[in-house]
Amino acid sequence: MNTTEFKKFLETVLLGLVGGYVFGLANLPLPWVLGPLTFVMLWQGFSKRKVNWPNPIKQTGLIILGIYFGLYFTAETFLTIGPYFLPFLVVTTLIISVSIVVSTLVTKWIEVDQVTSVFGSIPGGLTEMVIASESLNAKSSLVVIFQTVRLLTVLFIVPTIIVFYFTGQQQVTGASEVVAETFTWGGWNYLWFIPPVIIGVFIQNKIPAGIVIGPLAITALMNIGLVNLPSIPEFVLLAAQMAVGISLGKSISFADLKVGGKYCYVYFGITLFLILTSFGLGAGLAYFTSLDLATAVLSVAPGGIIEMVLTAAYVGGDPAIVSALQLTRILVIIICVPPLLKWYFKKNATKHAA
């Protein structure tokens, strides 16, 4: 890293710290994720300067958060999830179906093809949806833009609504405060975190979200065994959140959003509709099962696993159950949806050609 790059790196760290502090001061949800994200995105957009945030720092943050989520898992968690699995699959299928139907319908009024529209609005991983859309000759640049609009909408709206609603219902504890209350220095026990780190690095490009899922799974397995795992220091958790927030802000450019132009508002509206639908289905899941409302809604919400789990920790939900069910949703979408959509659109193309 030369002098110019190092100065940009320090500039980026400062933006992240100020963003996190300001959002924390304003008592906004997920301040150390959304604060750095917002400040970095705005800084790049208005100053026309690219920030310097090496990928290994982002990966380190994701690994730490994966380990943190894994610490919530106990043997009881796996027993608890069982009764919710099938109802959750039904709810996930409904959300995916609603997304496909709505995104297909809007193509009757806008100049976007059905394949691009569906892949641009479905609540799956941005990278995975772009790759899948390319194999069906969709406009991948528009898929990136519409998925970015979806991501930003979910990141800012879902945690805000959940936090403000449940703040009025009960006393909540910030995620960082949870760590602060339970933290004790683990000494040599921190060496137990080496295997999750190694697994996360090894599978990061082999399975979707592997950099988070790997450490989470290994930590959870060790935590339900006989291993005495230490808690994570508060400053480490906050630094990990800031690392992820900065990387998200860096990846969002005003130029990309402008390319989508007049259609961004359409996919913003689709995302709002999906959020409302997920809230309704989450409430139904809570009604028909023993899940509390916060846990059910955050498990169903079409958002990123990191943000939803941190929000669950904040409002007193069950982060372990939210982690498990959000992972289930992501895997269902990534493994099942692209092949089904490929089959559907190819069938339609063949039908119209005939």
Sequence and secondary structure as in RCSB ss.txt:
>XXXX:A:sequence
MNTTEFKKFLETVLLGLVGGYVFGLANLPLPWVLGPLTFVMLWQGFSKRKVNWPNPIKQTGLIILGIYFGLYFTA
ETFLTIGPYFLPFLVVTTLIISVSIVVSTLVTKWIEVDQVTSVFGSIPGGLTEMVIASESLNAKSSLVVIFQTVR
LLTVLFIVPTIIVFYFTGQQQVTGASEVVAETFTWGGWNYLWFIPPVIIGVFIQNKIPAGIVIGPLAITALMNIG
LVNLPSIPEFVLLAAQMAVGISLGKSISFADLKVGGKYCYVYFGITLFLILTSFGLGAGLAYFTSLDLATAVLSV
APGGIIEMVLTAAYVGGDPAIVSALQLTRILVIIICVPPLLKWYFKKNATKHAA
>XXXX:A:secstr
  HHHHHHHHHHHHHHHHHHHHHHHTT SSHHHHHHHHHHHHHHHHH       HHHHHHHHHHHHHHHHTT  H
HHHHHHGGGHHHHHHHHHHHHHHHHHHHHHGGGTSS  HHHHHHHHSSS HHHHHHHHHTTT  HHHHHHHHHHH
HHHHHHHHHHHHHHHHHTTS    HHHHHHHH    GGGGGGGHHHHHHHHHHTTTSTTHHHHHHHHHHHHHHTT
T       HHHHHHHHHHHHHHHHHT  HHHHHHHGGGHHHHHHHHHHHHHHHHHHHHHHHHHSS  HHHHHHHH
SSS HHHHHHHHHHHT  HHHHHHHHHHHHHHHHHHHHHHHHHHHHHHHHHHH 
